Amino acid sequence: MTAAVASNNTTSDEARRAAQSYLNNRLTTKSDGPARPFNVPVIDISSTFDGTLEDKQAVASQIRDACTNSGFFQITGHNVPESVRQGVLKQASNFFKQLPPAQKDELHVKHNALMRGWEPSDYTYVNPDDWATAAVPETKEGFNWGYEASLDPTGGDGKYRDLDGSTENGNVWPDDSAIPGFKQDIAEYYGQVLQLARHLFRLFALSLDLPETHFDEMMTHPGGISRLLYYPPSKDPKPLDPNEADKQVGLGSHTDYECFTLLLSSTTHGLEILTPDNVWTPATAVEGAFIVNVADFLMRWTNGVYKSTIHRVVNRTTKERYSVPFFFSINYDQLVETLPSCISDKNPSRYPPIRAGEYVLERLKATVKDG
């Protein structure tokens, strides 16, 4: 099947099933014997901004090692000012603490076909199967938005299409009088991280034995959903115990949907990842770093060569936790098939082509009850 073949409902169903199967298989597979030591790679990318191709390839090699192992690493030397990072975390606190309930409800994601706006804790399960298993309710509260040309430092190319193919801007924002400077700080952060994601994807290209510019034409009006997330303090703070079921979960076990995620978080711990040996382990960012994890669309695009990171958030402390994940995709109207460098006689292409936006929208719908 070639990229000229359009995706259809059968492909959408396959995409949802394939992602859920991967998640379920990992969650139900127990480690054989003692778990191997697991270290989260910390990769300094500073040399890739003004360095030589050799400098970039050296960093790309580290990225490939991380992506073929756990799909999880951290980056330093990213050039996003700390003042911008702290500014968006401050606005996260302002949104969840200062905005009156009535104004939040006006921004409720139930009013938006693209799941933009305020997301209360009881409206979604990030793992769709949790609806059927009566899982512990998630405590997270979120605010979601996506790409718009006014947030893009390049100005975009005027060809943006949203998840559903529409050209209208689907974002909703609180009134500036309620939270002064909210959108301004969001825009500053989003623009910085969007440009970082574009730069990082060029390193991903090198890591996949592709030309550095391979993805450039697919990032001119890219999908870039971001969220502000709030996790309340634990009512029963305890350290991680793999033999004890959690009674309070911020965000259930899941994988992300797009190509990769750039995560900024406050200093309160909570993120946990499933190691290659299927053991949960805390994942705390080093100071000033972004956490990066491979998401399902890139795992699909690489034919399973790069591993999507299974993770969850459990606030085991008496402090509030805030985080700002940025989920980077390519242009949503782009039809994608398996990368040639990831196909071999031993690993033939497993997936039919699908449009990037169609894939992400299908996954988002699944998080809502009866979605």
Summary of the structure (lengths in Angstrom):
residues: 371
radius of gyration: 19.6
end to end distance: 28.9
largest distance: 60.2
contacts: 1179
relative contact order: 0.19
helix: 33%
strand: 19%
